[in-house]
Amino acid sequence: MNMLRLSLSVLVLAIVLEAGISCKKRAKKFNKCLENGYSPKIFTNCQAEGEAMTVKRKIKKCTRAEKKFSKLCDTDSLECQSNEWTPIFNATTSKFGPLEGSKVPDFIVKFTQEKEVNNSLYYSQEVRLYNAAGERIGSTNFIQYAKIKEGQFTMNAYKRYYIEGANSCQSGYLTLDYLTDYNFEMRTSATQANMYQFTTSDGVVHNEDMSYCNNYSAWQDVLSRTEYADMKMYTSTGSDIADYVTAEYKVEEN
């Protein structure tokens, strides 16, 4: 957070010269919210300090402060801007929440192929859901198996969701023939029937539906009780997947 405080200090000095005292106050209010555990809705790459803010009145106040700061001030020098992609590899994001109205955000991962795939590659992505007590109550799970088959890039997969203490829903072994290389964006939208959405490099969106599951209503109940969410990206121990593909993420509020 020292880096965040430094970037905000530099930001404040730059803004004062251009926009006067108004933006200086907004920057200070936003920084204070982060120090008190506020989880940003716009600048989602900024990290809250200490324990998460839970008082709804304070959260609403900080949400308004963040919106004013983003709309009315020049924030180009803020290092934790939400429109920037954040690299991720074998890691878990910070928790987002408390979520207003249990609105789980979308987690978007951008994959960029660094060199030709000539090996079998494995990647797993989870969006994990927690109740107000911080207990895990469910998660999405999408497993990718990339390889070259008969000279062609092939992506196989399993799509799933898990409900703690209840049955999960899992697809059969899928072939995602619309993915012809490792350059695409994957959106996990836990609140949508089309839970997994893939945007290929030509801009076409391909949906993977999960509403066919027999216990989909139970999944809706999990969502109604969700107060926090994070995302975990992982691969097998010793994997060289990072030599072939890099991954970055960002979060979009619903």
N, C-alpha and C positions, 0 to 999 in steps of 0.2 A: 504493500500500500504506500510505501514511501515514494515509489515511482509515480503512483497515481497522484499523491499530494503534490509532487514536484511538477507534474504535467499540468495540474489544475492551477498551480501558482503561476506558472508561465502563461497559461491561458488567460488568467485574470489580468495580468499585466498588459497583455496584448489587447484584450477587449477594452480595458479602461481608456486607452488612447483613442479607440474608434467609436465606442458606444457609450462611454460615460459610466456613471455609478450604477445604473440599472443592471447591466449584465454582470458587473462585479458582484452585486448582491445575489444574483441568481446562481452564479458559480459557487459562491460560498454556501448557499443553502443546499445545493446539490451535493457538494462535498460533505457537508454535515450529515446529510441523510445516509451517505455511504458509510460514514464513520459509525453511525448508529444502527447498522445492520440492514439498511434498505437494499432490496434486490431490484436492480434497475429493470424497467420494462422497455426502454428505448436503447440506452447505452449498455447492452447486455454483456459486453466484454468487460465492463467495469466490475470489480470485485467488492462486495460488501465486507465490512470488518466485523469480527466478533460474531456473536449469536444473531441469528436472523431476526429482523423486525417482525413482530407478530400483532401489534396493536393496530387494528384496521384504520382507526382515525389517523394515526401517524403515517400509515402506508398511503392513504389517500392524499394526505398533505404533501408527502414526498413525490408521489406520482404527478401531482400538479406542478411541483417545483421543477421536476425533470422535463415535463412537456414545455413549460415556458422557456427553460434553458435551451432546449433543442430547437425551438421555433424562432426565438427572438435574438439569439446570440450567435456569433461566429464561433463555431466549435471545431474548426479544421485542425487546430493544434492539439485537440484532446486525443491522447494516444489510445484510449480504450473505446473508440467509436464503434457503435453497433453495426455499421455498414461494412466493417472490415471482417474478413474471414480470419478465424483463429486456427492455427495448425493443431492437429490432434493425432496422437498415435499411442495406442495401448494406454489410454488415460480415461478419466472420468471428469466431466465438467462439474462446475460448482452447482449447487442446488438452486433452482429458481422457485420463488414463492415468498410468502403465502400467495396463492393464486386466487385472484378475485373471481368469485363465482365458479371456482374449480375449472377455470379455463386453462387447460394444459397447452403450453406453447408448442409450436412446430419446431422441430430440430432438423436443420438442413445440413447435409454433408456434401461437400464438393470433392469429387475424386479427380485427380489429374494424373494421367499416365506419363511416367518419366522415361520409360524405354520399353521396347517390345517385350511382351510377356512370353517367356519360354519355359515357365515353371508353373506348377499348381499353386494357386494363392488362396488363402483363407482369410476372411474378415467377418467379424460379428459386431452387430450394433444393437444396443438396447436403450430404450427410453424407460426409465424406472420411476414409478409413481409411489408417493408416500402420503400417509394421512396426517392429520394435524399433530399427532404425537411423534411424527418422524418415522413411523413404522412402514416398511415396504408392503404395499398391498397389491401390486401388480406391475407388469412390465411388457413392453413390446420386445420382439426379438426377430432380427432378420440376419440370416447367415448367407454369405456369398462364397461361392467356389468358382474361381476363375481359372481357366486353363486354355491351352491350344489343342484343339481336336481336329484332326485331318486338315491342319494348316489354317484353321479358322479360330478366332477368339470365341470362347464359349463361356457363358455365365450361368451356372446352376445355383439354386437357392432353396432355402426353406423360409417360409414366413410364419410367424407365430405371435401369440400373446399368452401371457401367463397370469393367472389369478391366484394369489396366495391362499392356500388351504382349499382350493377348488381345482377342477379340471382345466387344462389349458386347451388352446386350439392351435393345431399345427397343420400346415399344408402337406401335400406330398412333395416329392423331389421335383422342383420346377426347372425349366429351361427358359431363361429370359432372352429370347432370340432378338429382341429389339436393342439389346446392348451388344454392340459390335466392337467395342474397345472399352478401356477403363477411363473414359472421359465423360462423366455424367454427374448430375446432382441427384441426391436421394433425399426426399422429404419424408419424415415420419410425422404423421398427423394423427396422434392417438385418438382424437375426438371424432375423426371422420371414418365413414365406411371404407373409403379408399385410403386405408391406413398408411400405405407405402406408395409414394409417387416418384417416378423417375423421369427426369428431364434430360434427354440426350443432347449431344452437341449441336444438333440441328434445330433445337428448340421444341421438339415434340415431347408432350407429356404422356407417360404410360402409367396407368393406375393398377395397383394390386389391392383387390377388395378383400375385406375380412368379415363382412356382415353375414356371410353364409354360415358362420359358426353357430352351432346349436346353443352355445352359452353366451351369445353376443349381448343379450340383455343383462347378464351378470357383469359383463365388461362395462356396460353403461353405468351400472351401479358403482363400480370401482372408480370410474371417472368422477362421479358425483361426490365422492369422498376424498378426492385427491386435493392436497394442499401444497405439495412440493413435487418437483420433478427434476431429474438430471439425465444425462446421457453418458453411456459407457461405450467406448470403442476398443475392441481388443482382437488380437490375433494369437496364433500359437507361439509358444516360447521358442526363441531362436529363429523366428521367421524372418526372411529377407524381403518381405513384401514392400517395405519402405524403399527398397532399391527400384521397384517397378512403379509404385503408385504413391502419391501423397494425398493426404486427406485434410480438409479444413472444414470448420463448421461455423454456423451462426444460428441464432434463435429468433423466431418471429412470434410475437404475441398474437393471440386470437381474441 
